[in-house]
Amino acid sequence: MKTLKFATNIKNTDNIESLKNQFKGISGVIDWNVDLEKPEKVLTIKVENISSETIAKQLFAAGIRSQEIISPWKKAAKRLFLRDCCS
């Protein structure tokens, strides 16, 4: 299981209802919530065997713009991997 975070343009509970309908049909979405208090309207979602790209596509299909929030550790690991394998 992994936890993904996205900054979104979710504005209200209507957008959240739209997400509920979008996520219903996806097996592998374990839990999710939206923090409407933060300016980034952060969606935190726990998934199993689903990529962040798949979630981003589902958000787009629900009319929600999003950008994955990647931790500094994950960014550093990706840079190291790319440097070691692809340079």
C-alpha positions as CSV (number, residue, x, y, z in Angstrom):
1,M,0.0,0.0,0.0
2,K,1.2,3.5,-0.8
3,T,0.0,7.0,0.0
4,L,-0.3,9.6,-2.7
5,K,-0.8,13.3,-2.3
6,F,-2.1,15.7,-4.8
7,A,-2.6,19.5,-4.8
8,T,-6.0,20.1,-6.4
9,N,-8.5,22.7,-7.4
10,I,-11.3,21.1,-5.3
11,K,-13.5,23.9,-4.1
12,N,-16.4,22.4,-2.2
13,T,-18.3,19.3,-1.2
14,D,-19.8,19.0,-4.7
15,N,-16.4,18.4,-6.0
16,I,-15.9,15.8,-3.3
17,E,-19.1,14.1,-4.3
18,S,-17.9,13.9,-7.8
19,L,-14.7,12.2,-6.5
20,K,-16.7,9.7,-4.6
21,N,-18.4,8.6,-7.8
22,Q,-15.1,8.5,-9.7
23,F,-13.3,6.4,-7.0
24,K,-16.2,3.9,-6.5
25,G,-15.3,2.0,-9.7
26,I,-11.6,1.7,-8.9
27,S,-10.5,-1.4,-7.0
28,G,-7.3,-0.6,-5.2
29,V,-8.4,2.7,-3.8
30,I,-8.3,1.9,-0.1
31,D,-9.0,5.3,1.5
32,W,-8.9,9.0,0.7
33,N,-9.7,12.4,2.0
34,V,-9.4,16.1,1.0
35,D,-8.1,18.8,3.3
36,L,-10.2,21.8,2.3
37,E,-8.5,23.9,4.9
38,K,-5.1,24.0,3.1
39,P,-4.7,26.4,0.2
40,E,-3.5,23.5,-2.0
41,K,-6.7,21.5,-1.2
42,V,-4.6,18.4,-0.7
43,L,-6.1,15.0,-1.7
44,T,-4.5,12.2,0.3
45,I,-5.2,8.8,-1.1
46,K,-4.1,5.3,0.0
47,V,-3.9,2.9,-2.9
48,E,-2.7,-0.6,-3.7
49,N,-1.4,-1.4,-7.2
50,I,-2.5,1.9,-8.8
51,S,-0.1,4.5,-10.2
52,S,-0.3,8.2,-9.6
53,E,-0.9,8.7,-13.3
54,T,-4.1,6.6,-13.1
55,I,-5.3,8.7,-10.1
56,A,-4.5,11.9,-12.0
57,K,-6.5,10.7,-15.0
58,Q,-9.5,9.9,-12.7
59,L,-9.2,13.4,-11.2
60,F,-9.2,14.9,-14.6
61,A,-12.2,12.9,-15.7
62,A,-14.0,14.3,-12.6
63,G,-13.1,17.8,-13.7
64,I,-10.4,18.3,-11.1
65,R,-7.0,19.6,-11.9
66,S,-4.2,18.1,-9.9
67,Q,-0.5,17.9,-9.4
68,E,1.2,15.1,-7.4
69,I,3.0,16.3,-4.3
70,I,6.3,14.4,-4.3
71,S,8.3,14.3,-1.1
72,P,11.9,15.5,-1.2
73,W,13.1,12.0,-0.4
74,K,11.3,10.6,-3.4
75,K,12.6,13.3,-5.7
76,A,16.2,12.6,-4.5
77,A,15.8,8.9,-5.1
78,K,14.5,9.4,-8.6
79,R,17.4,11.7,-9.4
80,L,19.9,9.2,-8.1
81,F,18.2,6.4,-10.1
82,L,18.2,8.4,-13.3
83,R,21.9,9.4,-12.8
84,D,23.0,5.9,-12.1
85,C,21.1,4.1,-14.9
86,C,20.8,6.7,-17.6
87,S,23.9,8.8,-17.7
